[in-house]
Amino acid sequence: MMPRLLLSILLFGSIWGFGQIASAETIAEKPNLIIIFTDDQGYGDLSCFGGKHVYTPNIDQMAKEGARLTSFYVAAPLCTPSRAALMTGCYPARIDMDVPSSLEIKMKHIPAGRKFPVCLAGDGRGLNPTELTIAEVAQSAGYKTGMFGKWHLGDQPEFLPTRQGFEEFFGIPYSHDIHPKHPRQKFFNFPPLPLLEGEKVIELEPNADFLTRRITERSVDFIERNKDDPFFLYVAHPLPHGPLAASPQIKKEYAEQLKVNGAGKPGIFPTTIYEIDWSVGEILKTLKEQGIDENTIVLFTTDNGPSKGSAKPLSGKKGSTLEGGQRVPTVVRWPRGIPAGNDSDEVITAMDILPTFAKLVGAEIPDDLVIDGKDILPTLADGAKSPHEYFFYAHWGILEAVRWKSWKLRIVDGKEALYDLDKDIGEKKNLAGNHPEIVAQLKTAMRGFEEEMEANVRPAGEVENPVPLTK
């Protein structure tokens, strides 16, 4: 396994012109990986992505020391299918996680013929434990694995993170609004929100004001305990998904900084983002204190577009296949591997993390396992073109759009719209009538994608007689 890793890092040194290659011992050292995944954060909800309503100094500094990925896509504009794609490197349709709810909920705002693609409390479906996850890839390479935060890929024991490659888990099984205070509780009849340690419910109805802080404290502790071993840490913040919340300490600190420099705007949403930024700062500080900063990859991104925030300058938001629903703010930092300021506007997806990490650490992916993610090391290393010929956008289990180079074709309710995203990032000018040949090509690509997915879908996990988690 090691020669592949050694070759990769030697190649990096050649590409980036390192003045001096580290010792063979250091070169062979496997990088740690941290994914920080927020919930419902828009493209414009970081100040380094142009947001004036928020103040994110730690993430901004991370971007200066690493790279902004300005055409980074998640595979769905909604939480459960997006997170399934991140974990497996697959489009949600391939792993049957684009319409996962077994509850057959009839909701007025959902179009006819579509299902609610979000795992709820006591749901009989979830991510199939037979799927290969990033955590299992990491384990196969000798990594310690920990997850702290929101899972949302099934709440039955068979589907929990501890059955999907994570040695440690502290967090909630789904969104923190799935509890008795939900505005549609009479319709849903949700049980109390469980907080888990591993597979055990240790608390009911945890105070949302302290979720970001508690998740951060556990993440810092995990780093400190595993500083001498390679590790994969997944930090999945439940916020800024509503209901918005922040700790009293951060509310006070944010109010004080507003008086000092005026960056950001008053209100609970920017305060929530400020606490997430504080969390990123705590994690980066801990890496430096433990002497493992240089060889730790930290990726900050989110699961889909905003519900309450801003996707500017993109159109659309959470639940939409317009750019604002799936193109998300993303920053990656790896001092040993990614040159400072090496921003990329190439198409990169959350599905690419698994195969890229596997190749980097020398982990084998079974030859017969089909995944959709690609190795993006060349793109991050020397600005190579995106490895994706096409990127497909789907929602509610329905394919609605495809991107090819700068062109995006979107078909909703039979209406075709073609956009040149390089010139029209806000998807305002429909060019379908001007380029019928491109429309025809992209429609053919969409048909091919649908046929391929239907022929090769792998079933989601199923549990008979599911019950909600209780203490």
C-alpha positions, 0 to 999 in steps of 0.5 A: 500500500505504501508505495502509492502514498509515497508516490503521491506525496513525492508527486505533490512535492514536484508539482508544488516546488517544495524547496525541500522534501521531508524525510522518508519517515515524514513522507510516509506519514498518513494525513489526518482527515477532518470533514466539518459539515454544517446544515443548511448553510448558503453559498453566501453565508461565509464572509470569504464567499462574499457574505456581508451579513456574517463574520467568519474570521477563522474560516476566512483565515483557513481559506487564505491558508488553503483553498476555496472550492467555488464550484463544489456540489453536494449530490442533493439539495436536501439533508439525508440524500446529500449525507448519504452521497458524502459517506458513500461517494455515490449519487443518492439514486444509486444507493436508493437514498433519494426517496428513503422515507418508509413512512409514506407521508402525504404532505401537501407541499410535496408534488404528486408521485414523489416521496419525502426523502428525509429519514425521520424518527422511527424510520424503517429505512436508512443507509444500508450497512453493506455500503462502503463509507469513508469511515470504513475506508479510513479503518481499513487503512488503520485510522481511528474514526470518530463522528460528533453531530448530526447523522440523519442516515437512519435512527435504527441501531442497524443504521447508526454511525457505529455500524458504518465504520465510526468507532465513536459517536456522540450526537443526534440521529436526525435534525434537531427540529424532529421533536415535539416542538416541531411546528407540525407536531400534530401531523408528525407526532415526533417523540423527544429528540434523543442524544446518543453516546455510541448507540445509547440514548444518554439524554432527551431534548438536549438544549440546542443552544449548546449543541455546537459547543458540545460537539466542538468539545468532543471533537477537540477531545478526540483530536487530543486523544488520537494525535499519535495515530492517523484519524478521520474525524467527521464534525456534523453540526446540526446548525444553522438548520432551524430552529436557530440557536447559539450559546450564551457565551457566543451571543455575548462575544458576537454582540461585543465584536459587532461594537468593535468592528461592525463586521456581520449583522445583528441577529440569531442567524449570523450569531449561529454562523459565528459560533460555527466559525468559533468551532472551526477555530477551536479545531484548527487551534488544537491541531497546531497545539498537538503538532499535527496541523501540517499533515491534517486535511480539513474540509469545511462545507455543508449539506445543501443550500440555505433555508434561512441564509443566503445563496447569493449570487446564486439562484435557488435555495434548499430543496431546489436544483438551481445552483443555490440548492446544491453549489455550497461554500467549501474551503479545504486546508492542508499545509503539507499538500495544498498551496495557500490561495490555490482556489479552484472553480472546477466542478468538484463534488462531495462524492469525490472525498471517498475515492480521493482519500482512499487513493491518498492513504492506499486503501483499496476499493473493491473492483466490483463496487461502483461509485460516482466520485472521482479522484480530485487530487490532480485538480487540487494539486496542479489545477487539472480540469475536473474529472467529471464530464457531467454532474447531475442534479436530482430532487425528490427522486426526480432528475431535473438538471445536468451540468457539462463544462459551463453549460447547465440544462434544467428541465422542470415540469417539461420546461427546458432552460439552458444556462452558461454558468460562467457568464450567468451564475444566477441562472437568469438568461435562458439560452435553450433556443440559441443552442439546440445542439447542446440541449439535445446532447445534455438531454441524451446525457440525462436519459443515459444517467437515468437508465444507468441508475435504474439498472444498477441501484443498490437497495437501502437498508430496511428494518421491520417494525422500527421504533423511535429511540428512547432513553 
